[in-house]
Amino acid sequence: MSNGNPPVGKMSAKKRPFDKVIADVRHAVFAVTRHRPFPQGGYQGWALGSGFFVSKKVFVTCAHVVMNPANPHQDGDSYKLVNASVTGGATFVEIQNAVAGTNVHVFPDADLALLVVDSN
Protein backbone atom coordinates (compact mmCIF):
# COMPACT_ATOMS: atom_id res chain seq x y z
CA MET A 1 0.00 0.00 0.00
CA SER A 2 1.39 3.37 -1.02
CA ASN A 3 1.65 6.26 1.40
CA GLY A 4 2.00 8.78 -1.43
CA ASN A 5 5.79 8.88 -1.22
CA PRO A 6 8.07 7.53 -3.94
CA PRO A 7 9.92 4.29 -3.14
CA VAL A 8 13.26 4.82 -1.44
CA GLY A 9 16.20 2.50 -1.92
CA LYS A 10 18.62 1.77 0.86
CA MET A 11 22.33 1.75 0.24
CA SER A 12 24.55 -0.08 2.62
CA ALA A 13 27.17 2.06 4.36
CA LYS A 14 29.36 -1.02 4.83
CA LYS A 15 32.70 -0.70 3.03
CA ARG A 16 33.39 -3.36 0.42
CA PRO A 17 36.70 -4.45 -1.06
CA PHE A 18 37.35 -3.21 -4.60
CA ASP A 19 37.45 -6.74 -6.06
CA LYS A 20 33.93 -7.42 -4.69
CA VAL A 21 32.59 -4.25 -6.31
CA ILE A 22 34.20 -5.21 -9.63
CA ALA A 23 32.73 -8.72 -9.37
CA ASP A 24 29.27 -7.17 -9.03
CA VAL A 25 29.52 -4.77 -11.98
CA ARG A 26 31.61 -6.77 -14.45
CA HIS A 27 28.47 -8.00 -16.21
CA ALA A 28 27.32 -4.42 -16.83
CA VAL A 29 30.34 -3.27 -18.85
CA PHE A 30 30.56 -4.10 -22.55
CA ALA A 31 33.47 -3.67 -24.96
CA VAL A 32 32.67 -1.59 -28.06
CA THR A 33 34.11 -2.74 -31.38
CA ARG A 34 33.50 -1.27 -34.82
CA HIS A 35 33.41 -3.19 -38.07
CA ARG A 36 33.71 -1.14 -41.27
CA PRO A 37 32.87 -2.99 -44.48
CA PHE A 38 35.19 -2.84 -47.49
CA PRO A 39 33.50 -2.18 -50.86
CA GLN A 40 35.05 -5.39 -52.26
CA GLY A 41 33.84 -7.46 -49.28
CA GLY A 42 35.17 -8.20 -45.84
CA TYR A 43 35.66 -5.59 -43.16
CA GLN A 44 38.15 -3.90 -40.88
CA GLY A 45 37.59 -4.04 -37.13
CA TRP A 46 38.70 -1.91 -34.19
CA ALA A 47 38.37 -2.18 -30.45
CA LEU A 48 37.18 1.29 -29.43
CA GLY A 49 36.31 1.43 -25.75
CA SER A 50 33.53 0.41 -23.39
CA GLY A 51 30.07 1.35 -22.21
CA PHE A 52 26.90 -0.01 -20.68
CA PHE A 53 23.18 -0.40 -21.33
CA VAL A 54 20.77 2.02 -19.65
CA SER A 55 17.75 0.21 -21.12
CA LYS A 56 17.12 -2.77 -23.41
CA LYS A 57 17.63 -0.56 -26.47
CA VAL A 58 19.98 2.25 -25.39
CA PHE A 59 23.72 1.83 -24.90
CA VAL A 60 25.86 4.63 -23.42
CA THR A 61 29.49 5.26 -24.26
CA CYS A 62 31.69 8.32 -24.73
CA ALA A 63 31.63 10.51 -27.83
CA HIS A 64 35.38 10.07 -28.20
CA VAL A 65 34.83 6.30 -28.49
CA VAL A 66 32.72 6.55 -31.67
CA MET A 67 33.98 9.91 -33.00
CA ASN A 68 37.72 9.78 -32.36
CA PRO A 69 39.19 12.28 -34.86
CA ALA A 70 41.68 9.63 -36.04
CA ASN A 71 38.87 7.11 -36.70
CA PRO A 72 35.38 8.67 -36.59
CA HIS A 73 32.08 6.89 -37.17
CA GLN A 74 31.03 6.49 -40.80
CA ASP A 75 27.46 5.69 -41.77
CA GLY A 76 27.28 1.98 -42.58
CA ASP A 77 29.65 0.96 -39.79
CA SER A 78 28.50 -1.88 -37.55
CA TYR A 79 29.11 -1.97 -33.81
CA LYS A 80 29.52 -5.13 -31.77
CA LEU A 81 28.97 -4.81 -28.04
CA VAL A 82 30.53 -7.71 -26.15
CA ASN A 83 30.46 -8.69 -22.50
CA ALA A 84 32.77 -11.63 -21.85
CA SER A 85 32.05 -13.91 -18.94
CA VAL A 86 34.75 -15.36 -16.73
CA THR A 87 33.26 -18.78 -17.49
CA GLY A 88 34.07 -18.43 -21.19
CA GLY A 89 30.64 -17.41 -22.46
CA ALA A 90 29.76 -13.99 -23.81
CA THR A 91 26.82 -11.68 -24.36
CA PHE A 92 26.97 -10.24 -27.86
CA VAL A 93 24.85 -7.43 -29.30
CA GLU A 94 25.27 -6.05 -32.82
CA ILE A 95 24.15 -2.76 -34.34
CA GLN A 96 24.35 -3.19 -38.10
CA ASN A 97 24.55 -0.37 -40.64
CA ALA A 98 24.71 2.34 -38.00
CA VAL A 99 23.69 5.82 -39.16
CA ALA A 100 24.40 9.07 -37.31
CA GLY A 101 21.15 10.62 -36.11
CA THR A 102 19.26 7.33 -36.40
CA ASN A 103 20.97 4.77 -34.20
CA VAL A 104 24.17 6.66 -33.34
CA HIS A 105 23.68 9.92 -31.43
CA VAL A 106 26.77 11.89 -30.43
CA PHE A 107 26.94 14.80 -27.98
CA PRO A 108 30.57 15.97 -28.18
CA ASP A 109 30.26 18.78 -25.61
CA ALA A 110 29.28 16.20 -22.98
CA ASP A 111 31.60 13.48 -24.39
CA LEU A 112 28.49 11.31 -24.63
CA ALA A 113 27.29 8.91 -27.30
CA LEU A 114 24.12 6.82 -27.41
CA LEU A 115 23.86 3.73 -29.58
CA VAL A 116 20.32 2.51 -30.23
CA VAL A 117 19.97 -1.26 -30.54
CA ASP A 118 17.29 -2.42 -32.96
CA SER A 119 17.32 -6.09 -31.94
CA ASN A 120 16.61 -7.96 -28.72
Sequence and secondary structure as in RCSB ss.txt:
>XXXX:A:sequence
MSNGNPPVGKMSAKKRPFDKVIADVRHAVFAVTRHRPFPQGGYQGWALGSGFFVSKKVFVTCAHVVMNPANPHQD
GDSYKLVNASVTGGATFVEIQNAVAGTNVHVFPDADLALLVVDSN
>XXXX:A:secstr
   SS            HHHHHHHHTTT EEEEEEEE TTS EEEEEEEEEEESSSSEEEE HHHHEETTEE  T
TEEEEEEEE TTS EEEEEEEEE BTTTEEEEGGGTEEEEE    
